[in-house]
Amino acid sequence: MDTLTRPAIAFVNPSVGFSDRRKSKPIGLAYIMAYLEKAGFPSSGFDFGDSEDDAVELAALYGLDRFDVVGFSVYNESFRAAVAMAEWIRSRRPQCLIVLGGPHATAVHEHILRRHPCVDVVVRREGEEAMLELVSCLHDRAKLTAIRGTTWRAPSSGSGSDGGGGLLVNEDRDFVPDLDQIPFPDAEFVSHSGYPDLTYYDEVQGRLKAALTICSSRSCPYDCSFCGVLTIGRKYRSREAERVVAELLHFRERHGVDYEHVYFSDANFFVSPTRALEVAEALYEADPQVTFSFGTRVNQILKAADVLPRLKERGLRFIELGIESASEPVLERLAKHVKPEVNVAAVRLLKRLGIEISLDFIMLDPATTLADIRANMEFLRETGFYDYVPHDHLYSALVLYEGTPIRDFYARRFGVVFDPDELPSPFTLFERPEVQRFSDTLRAFRKQWQDRIDGALAQGELALASIGDDGLSPGRATHARLQLDVVSLRHAPNLLTERLLADAEAGFPLLDAGGLEALLPRLGHDRVPLHDLIERTGAVAREAGFARAPGAVGPHGRD
C-alpha cells in the first residue's frame, strides 16, 4: 500500500511548559490512534506534555518531519509549543498535512488558520471520525476539504462554502453516538520523560494497588462557566458497564499488570447514579478486589445519597468533588448553580459514609475579595480539610480558558480583548490590590516552604508507620511527639494562610514590619519555628531507619 492510501501519521501531545510527576498518557489521542488503527491506518504517538525542553529541539530530536500527517492535540497552555513544532515541520516538509484539534483549537479554529499559516486544518470537537476521513482522502482535495467538523483555509479563488474571511468552515459533525463502538485507547506513545507507575494506596485493605485510568463517558450536561468541556460540547454519552469491565481485563492482559484500582477520568461520572451503580456492580462481579474513584458535583451527591452506601460496598474509595468555592458570589460567577450550604452538606454526607474526598477548589478568581477568601478558609476548617493533602487547593486560581463563558465575562468586565493565543496568568488579574498582595505572599510561601513541608510530611508519616505505638517508652513517647509534629505539618500551610488573611484584613501590619517570616506559625508539640519542625521530623525519620525513596507513596492516600 502506497503513502496515498497508508500515509505516515503522527499524533503529538505538545508541552504545557512544566513538568508534572502525575503525568499519564493523553487518552484523547490514544482513542483517535486506536480508531485509525482498527481502520487500517497505524500511527505513531509522541507525548511531550510535561517536557520543559525547547519545542523545536524536541521536534527535531524525534523526527517529526518524516510524517505525511501530523496531528496536535492542543490546550491553551500547549498552543505555543504546537505552533513552534508545526512551523518547523512546515519548513522541513512543506507537503505535510498539519492538523490541530482539542479544546483550544475548537474554540478559536478560525483565528488559528488566519494567524498561523503553518496549520492546514482544525478538527473541531471529537476527532475519531473526522481524522479517519482526513487520512482516507489525502489524494482527493475536493473530499478532503469538505469533511464535516473541520475548518480549512479557503483557496485564493474564494471557491467553496466560505465561512467568512477566506475560510472553509464545514458544518459540525455529530457526536459519536455509541462510545462502545470505539476501540479501547490501546496506543503507545514515545515519551520524553516516561510514565510513572500509576498506583493507589488502599487504606481499607492496607496495601498499594496498581491502578488504571478509564474514561467511561464523555462530556457533562452542566454548564459551569469555567469548564473547557463546554468547548467540545455538552452532549453526554456513556459506555455500557460490560465494556468498562472488558477494558480493565484487556489492559490487565495487555500490560501483564493486575490492575486493582480504577481512576475514572470522566468529566462527570455520576450523571446517572443508576448507571454508576451498574458499573460498580460489574467491576465487583469481575473481581471483588477492584476499587474505584470518580469525579462529580456536590448537588449530585445529595440527590443520589441512597446509592452511595452501595457504591462503597462495591469498592468506591474516594470522590473528586467539584466544590470550587465557599463564597456565594464566586459560585454564581462560576455558574455552579449551588449554594455554599450544599457544598457543606455534600462534604458532611461523604465524611459520614467514610468516603474519602479529593478536593477540587478555586481559592482565587480575578474579582475575589478578602471576604471570599475568609469564607473559603472557614469552610476548609469547619469541614475538616485542615488535614487534607496535598495543599494545592490553597494556591489555586481560576484559569480563563479560551472558549469558556468566564473568559468572556472577564474580558467584558475589564474592557479588554484577550489574545486568543495567550492564556493570561491567573495571578496577575486581581482587581483588588490587597488580594494581589495576598496572592503574591502566599505564592512566595509556597515556593520557599511547600516542597520542604511535603518532604518532611511524607517522611514523618511513613516513620510513624514504621515506629508504631507499642505502648512502651521511649517508643511510645517518640511516637506521640512525632504524631503531633506530623499533624502540625499538615496544618502549617492552612495556618499560614489564615495568618496572612488576618494580616491582609488589618492592612498588612505584620507583613510590612517583618515580611513573610513574621507570619510563619510556630508549630509542633512544643511550638517551634517551621524550619525547626521540618528538620526535627526528618531527623526522627532517619533515626527510625527511614529515608524516603523517590516516588514513594505515603500512607495518607492517593498516588
C-alpha positions in Angstrom: 0.0 0.0 0.0 1.5 3.4 -1.0 1.6 6.5 1.1 -1.6 7.9 -0.6 -3.6 5.1 1.0 -1.5 4.5 4.0 0.3 7.7 5.0 2.9 8.0 7.7 0.8 9.5 10.6 1.9 11.0 13.9 0.0 12.4 16.8 1.6 14.8 19.2 0.8 16.0 22.7 2.9 19.2 23.0 4.4 20.5 26.2 2.4 22.7 28.6 5.8 24.2 29.7 6.3 22.5 33.0 6.9 19.0 34.5 4.1 17.1 36.2 5.1 13.9 38.0 1.5 12.7 37.8 1.8 12.5 34.0 -0.4 10.0 32.3 -0.9 9.1 28.6 -3.0 11.5 26.6 -6.2 9.4 26.4 -7.9 11.6 23.7 -5.1 11.0 21.3 -5.0 7.3 22.3 -8.6 6.9 21.3 -8.0 8.5 17.9 -5.0 6.4 17.3 -6.8 3.2 18.2 -9.8 4.2 16.0 -7.5 4.7 13.0 -5.5 1.5 13.7 -8.7 -0.5 13.6 -9.5 1.0 10.1 -6.1 0.1 8.8 -4.2 3.4 9.4 -1.5 2.8 12.1 0.1 5.9 13.6 2.9 7.0 15.9 2.3 8.8 19.2 4.6 11.4 20.8 3.9 12.7 24.3 5.9 15.8 25.3 3.2 17.0 27.8 5.5 17.6 30.7 8.7 18.3 28.9 10.5 21.6 29.7 12.7 21.3 26.6 12.5 23.6 23.6 9.7 22.6 21.3 11.7 22.8 18.1 14.5 20.7 19.6 12.0 18.1 20.5 10.5 18.0 17.0 14.0 17.6 15.5 15.1 15.0 18.1 12.1 12.8 17.4 12.0 13.4 13.6 8.5 14.8 13.3 9.3 16.0 9.8 9.3 12.4 8.5 5.5 12.1 8.6 2.8 12.8 5.9 0.2 13.9 8.5 0.9 15.3 12.0 -1.9 16.0 14.4 -1.6 18.1 17.5 -3.9 18.0 20.5 -3.8 21.5 22.0 -4.8 23.2 25.1 -4.2 26.9 25.9 -1.1 26.0 27.8 0.4 23.9 24.9 -0.6 26.0 21.9 2.6 28.0 21.5 4.7 24.8 21.6 2.4 23.2 19.0 2.8 26.2 16.6 6.6 26.2 17.0 6.7 22.5 16.1 4.3 23.0 13.2 6.4 25.8 11.8 9.5 23.7 12.0 7.8 20.7 10.3 6.4 23.0 7.6 9.9 24.4 6.8 11.3 20.9 6.6 8.4 19.1 4.9 6.1 21.5 3.1 3.7 18.8 1.8 3.0 17.5 5.3 -0.7 17.9 6.4 -0.7 19.6 9.8 -3.8 19.2 11.9 -4.8 20.8 15.2 -7.5 19.5 17.5 -8.6 19.7 21.1 -10.4 22.2 23.3 -8.3 25.3 22.4 -8.3 24.5 18.7 -12.0 24.0 18.7 -12.7 27.3 20.5 -10.6 29.5 18.1 -10.4 27.5 14.9 -10.9 30.5 12.6 -8.3 32.6 14.4 -5.7 29.8 14.2 -6.0 29.5 10.5 -5.9 33.2 9.9 -2.9 33.9 12.1 -0.8 30.7 11.6 -0.2 29.6 8.0 1.7 26.5 9.2 -1.6 24.9 10.2 -3.7 23.4 7.4 -6.8 22.3 9.2 -8.5 22.3 12.5 -10.6 19.3 13.6 -13.4 20.6 15.9 -14.8 18.8 18.9 -14.4 15.0 18.7 -11.6 13.7 16.5 -12.0 10.0 15.7 -14.4 10.1 12.6 -13.0 13.3 11.1 -9.4 12.1 11.4 -10.3 8.8 9.7 -11.8 10.7 6.8 -8.8 13.0 6.6 -6.2 10.2 6.3 -8.5 8.4 3.9 -9.0 11.3 1.5 -5.5 12.7 1.2 -5.4 12.1 -2.5 -8.7 13.9 -3.2 -8.6 17.6 -2.3 -12.3 18.1 -3.0 -13.3 15.4 -0.5 -10.6 16.4 1.9 -11.7 19.9 2.4 -15.4 19.1 2.7 -15.1 16.9 5.7 -17.7 17.7 8.4 -16.3 19.1 11.6 -13.3 20.7 10.0 -12.1 24.2 9.2 -9.7 25.0 6.4 -8.1 28.0 4.8 -10.1 28.7 1.6 -8.3 28.6 -1.8 -7.3 32.1 -3.1 -10.1 31.9 -5.7 -12.6 32.0 -2.9 -14.5 29.0 -4.2 -16.3 26.7 -1.8 -18.5 27.3 1.2 -16.8 30.3 2.6 -17.2 30.6 6.4 -16.1 34.2 6.1 -12.6 35.8 5.8 -11.3 33.2 3.4 -12.1 30.2 5.5 -13.9 26.9 4.8 -15.9 26.2 7.9 -17.7 22.9 7.3 -20.8 22.0 9.2 -20.4 20.4 12.6 -20.1 16.7 12.8 -22.5 14.8 15.0 -21.0 13.4 18.2 -20.1 9.7 18.2 -23.5 8.3 19.4 -22.2 4.9 20.6 -19.0 5.1 22.6 -18.9 1.3 22.9 -18.1 1.1 19.1 -14.8 3.0 19.7 -11.8 0.6 20.4 -10.1 0.8 23.7 -7.4 3.5 23.8 -4.7 1.0 23.3 -2.0 3.2 21.9 1.7 3.6 22.7 3.5 6.9 23.0 7.1 7.8 22.8 7.5 9.9 25.9 10.4 12.3 26.6 10.2 11.6 30.3 8.4 8.3 30.6 5.4 7.4 32.7 5.4 6.7 36.4 3.5 3.6 37.5 0.0 4.7 38.4 -0.9 3.4 41.9 -3.4 3.8 44.7 -2.8 3.1 48.4 -5.9 1.4 49.7 -6.2 2.3 53.4 -9.1 -0.2 53.8 -7.0 -3.1 52.6 -3.7 -1.7 53.8 -1.8 -2.1 50.5 -0.6 -0.4 47.4 -2.5 -1.3 44.2 -1.7 -0.9 40.6 -4.2 1.5 39.0 -5.6 2.1 35.6 -7.3 5.2 34.2 -10.6 4.6 32.3 -12.9 7.1 30.7 -16.4 5.6 30.8 -18.3 8.6 29.4 -17.9 11.9 27.6 -18.9 15.4 28.3 -21.3 16.7 31.1 -24.8 18.2 30.9 -23.9 21.1 33.3 -22.7 24.5 32.2 -20.0 25.6 34.7 -18.7 28.8 33.2 -15.0 27.9 33.6 -15.1 24.4 32.3 -13.3 23.5 29.0 -15.8 20.7 28.4 -18.2 23.4 27.1 -15.8 23.9 24.2 -16.2 20.4 23.0 -20.0 20.2 23.7 -22.4 19.2 26.4 -23.7 16.1 24.7 -23.3 13.5 27.5 -22.9 9.9 26.5 -21.8 6.8 28.5 -20.5 3.4 27.9 -22.1 0.1 29.0 -20.8 -1.4 32.2 -19.7 -4.6 30.5 -17.4 -2.6 28.2 -15.8 -0.9 31.1 -15.0 -4.2 32.7 -13.8 -5.6 29.3 -11.4 -2.6 29.1 -10.0 -3.4 32.6 -9.4 -7.0 31.7 -8.0 -6.1 28.3 -5.3 -3.9 29.8 -4.5 -6.4 32.5 -3.7 -8.9 29.8 -2.1 -6.4 27.5 0.3 -5.0 30.1 0.7 -8.0 32.3 -0.3 -5.9 35.3 -3.0 -6.9 37.8 -4.8 -3.5 38.0 -6.9 -3.4 41.1 -8.0 0.3 41.2 -9.8 2.3 38.5 -9.5 6.0 38.3 -12.5 7.1 36.3 -11.4 10.2 34.3 -14.9 11.1 33.2 -15.8 14.8 33.3 -18.7 13.8 35.4 -19.0 10.1 36.2 -22.1 10.4 38.4 -24.6 12.0 35.9 -26.7 8.8 36.2 -26.4 7.2 39.7 -28.2 4.1 38.4 -25.6 3.7 35.6 -22.8 4.3 38.1 -24.1 1.5 40.3 -24.2 -0.8 37.3 -20.6 -0.1 36.6 -19.6 -0.7 40.2 -21.6 -4.0 40.3 -20.0 -5.2 37.1 -16.5 -4.4 38.4 -17.2 -6.2 41.7 -18.5 -9.2 39.9 -15.4 -9.4 37.7 -13.1 -9.0 40.7 -14.2 -8.2 44.2 -10.7 -6.7 45.0 -11.1 -3.9 42.5 -11.7 -0.5 44.0 -12.5 2.7 42.1 -12.8 6.5 42.3 -14.5 9.2 40.2 -15.3 12.9 40.0 -18.7 14.6 40.2 -20.6 17.7 41.5 -21.9 18.3 45.0 -25.6 18.5 44.1 -25.5 15.1 42.5 -24.0 13.6 45.7 -27.1 14.8 47.7 -29.6 13.8 45.0 -28.2 10.2 45.0 -27.4 9.8 48.7 -29.2 6.5 48.8 -26.8 5.0 46.1 -23.6 5.9 47.9 -23.6 3.2 50.6 -24.0 0.5 47.9 -21.2 2.1 45.8 -19.0 2.0 48.9 -19.7 -1.7 49.4 -18.7 -2.3 45.9 -15.4 -0.6 46.1 -15.8 3.2 46.0 -12.8 4.7 47.8 -12.9 8.4 47.1 -14.8 11.0 45.0 -13.1 14.0 43.4 -15.6 16.7 44.4 -16.1 19.9 42.5 -16.6 22.3 45.4 -14.7 25.2 43.8 -15.6 27.8 46.4 -17.5 28.5 49.7 -18.4 32.0 48.6 -21.8 32.5 47.1 -20.8 35.4 44.7 -17.9 33.3 43.4 -20.2 30.3 42.9 -22.6 32.5 40.9 -19.7 33.7 38.7 -18.7 30.1 38.1 -22.3 29.1 37.2 -22.2 26.3 39.7 -25.9 26.7 40.5 -25.5 25.6 44.1 -25.3 27.5 47.4 -22.4 27.2 49.9 -24.6 25.2 52.2 -24.9 22.5 49.5 -21.1 22.1 49.5 -21.1 21.7 53.3 -23.9 19.1 53.2 -22.2 17.1 50.5 -18.9 17.0 52.3 -20.6 16.0 55.6 -22.5 13.2 53.9 -19.4 11.7 52.4 -17.5 12.0 55.6 -20.3 10.3 57.5 -20.3 7.5 55.0 -16.5 7.2 55.3 -15.9 8.0 51.6 -12.7 10.0 51.1 -12.8 13.3 49.2 -10.4 14.6 46.6 -10.8 18.4 46.6 -11.4 20.5 43.5 -11.1 24.1 44.7 -10.6 27.5 43.3 -9.3 29.7 46.0 -9.0 32.9 44.0 -10.5 34.5 40.9 -10.0 38.0 39.4 -12.9 39.5 41.3 -12.1 37.8 44.6 -12.5 39.8 47.8 -10.9 39.2 51.2 -14.4 38.2 52.4 -14.5 35.5 49.7 -11.1 34.1 51.0 -12.4 34.3 54.5 -15.5 32.2 53.5 -13.2 29.6 51.9 -10.9 29.3 54.9 -13.8 28.9 57.3 -15.2 26.2 55.1 -11.9 24.3 55.0 -11.6 24.5 58.8 -15.2 23.6 59.6 -15.4 20.7 57.2 -12.1 19.1 58.3 -9.9 19.9 55.3 -7.1 21.2 57.5 -5.8 17.6 57.4 -6.2 17.4 53.7 -3.1 16.9 51.5 -1.8 17.9 49.0 -2.2 21.6 49.8 -2.6 22.7 46.1 -6.1 24.0 46.8 -4.7 26.8 48.9 -2.7 28.2 46.0 -5.2 27.7 43.2 -6.6 30.4 41.0 -9.2 30.5 38.2 -7.8 29.9 34.8 -9.5 31.7 31.9 -9.5 29.1 29.2 -10.4 30.2 25.7 -13.9 29.3 24.7 -15.3 29.4 28.3 -18.0 31.9 29.3 -16.0 33.1 32.3 -13.2 34.3 30.0 -15.7 36.3 28.0 -17.2 37.6 31.3 -13.8 39.0 32.4 -13.0 40.4 29.0 -16.2 42.5 29.2 -15.6 43.3 32.8 -12.0 44.5 32.1 -12.9 46.0 28.8 -10.1 44.1 27.1 -9.6 41.6 24.3 -7.5 38.6 25.4 -5.2 37.4 22.7 -6.5 34.0 21.6 -3.0 32.6 21.5 -2.4 33.5 25.1 -3.5 32.2 28.4 -3.3 35.1 30.9 -1.7 34.3 34.2 -4.4 33.9 36.8 -2.1 35.5 39.3 -1.9 38.9 37.5 -5.6 39.7 37.1 -6.8 40.5 40.6 -9.0 43.6 40.8 -8.1 44.4 44.4 -4.6 45.3 45.4 -5.0 43.6 48.8 -5.9 40.4 47.1 -3.0 40.7 44.7 -0.6 41.2 47.7 -2.2 38.3 49.5 -1.7 36.0 46.5 1.9 37.2 45.9 2.8 36.5 49.5 1.1 33.1 49.5 2.9 32.1 46.4 6.2 33.2 47.9 5.4 30.9 50.9 4.7 28.0 48.5 7.9 28.5 46.6 10.0 28.7 49.8 8.3 26.2 52.0 5.9 23.8 50.4 8.3 21.3 48.9 10.1 21.1 52.3 6.8 20.6 54.1 5.8 17.9 51.7 9.1 16.0 52.1 9.0 16.2 55.9 5.4 15.2 56.0 6.0 12.1 53.8 9.0 11.1 55.9 7.1 11.7 59.2 4.0 9.7 58.2 5.9 6.7 56.9 8.2 6.9 60.0 5.0 6.7 62.2 4.0 3.6 60.4 7.5 2.0 61.0 7.9 3.1 64.6 4.4 2.0 65.8 2.9 2.7 69.1 3.8 -0.3 71.2 2.9 1.2 74.5 6.5 1.2 75.7 8.8 4.1 76.4 10.7 5.6 74.8 9.0 4.3 71.6 5.6 5.5 72.8 6.8 9.0 73.7 8.6 9.3 70.4 5.5 8.1 68.5 3.3 10.6 70.3 5.6 13.6 69.7 6.1 12.6 66.0 2.3 12.3 65.6 1.8 15.8 66.9 4.6 17.1 64.6 3.1 15.4 61.6 -0.4 16.9 62.3 1.3 20.3 62.6 3.0 19.9 59.3 -0.3 19.1 57.7 -1.8 22.2 59.2 1.1 24.6 58.6 0.1 25.9 55.1 -3.5 26.4 56.4 -2.4 28.3 59.5 0.0 30.5 57.4 -2.9 31.3 55.0 -5.2 32.2 57.9 -2.5 34.5 59.5 -1.8 36.1 56.1 -5.6 36.7 55.6 -6.0 38.3 59.0 -3.0 40.5 58.3 -4.5 41.5 55.0 -7.8 42.4 56.7 -5.8 44.6 59.1 -3.9 46.3 56.3 -0.7 44.1 56.4 1.0 45.4 59.5 2.9 42.2 60.2 4.0 41.8 56.6 5.1 45.4 56.4 7.1 45.1 59.6 8.8 41.7 59.2 8.0 40.2 55.8 6.9 36.6 55.3 8.9 35.4 58.3 6.7 37.4 60.6 3.7 35.4 59.5 5.1 31.9 59.9 3.3 30.0 62.7 5.1 28.2 65.5 4.2 24.5 65.5 4.7 21.1 66.9 4.2 19.7 70.4 6.5 22.5 71.7 5.6 25.3 69.3 8.9 25.6 67.4 9.6 27.6 64.2 8.6 25.9 61.0 12.2 25.3 59.9 13.0 23.5 63.2 9.9 21.4 62.9 10.8 20.3 59.4 14.4 19.5 60.5 13.3 17.6 63.6 10.8 15.5 61.7 13.4 14.5 59.2 15.8 13.6 62.0 13.3 11.4 63.8 12.5 9.6 60.5 16.2 8.9 59.9 16.6 7.6 63.4 13.7 5.2 62.7 15.7 3.9 59.8 13.5 5.5 57.2 14.7 7.6 54.2 12.0 8.4 51.6 12.7 6.9 48.3 12.0 8.9 45.1 8.4 8.5 44.1 7.4 6.7 47.3 3.8 6.8 48.3 2.8 7.8 51.7 0.1 6.0 53.7 -2.2 9.1 53.7 -3.9 8.4 50.3 -3.6 8.6 46.6 -0.5 8.3 44.5 
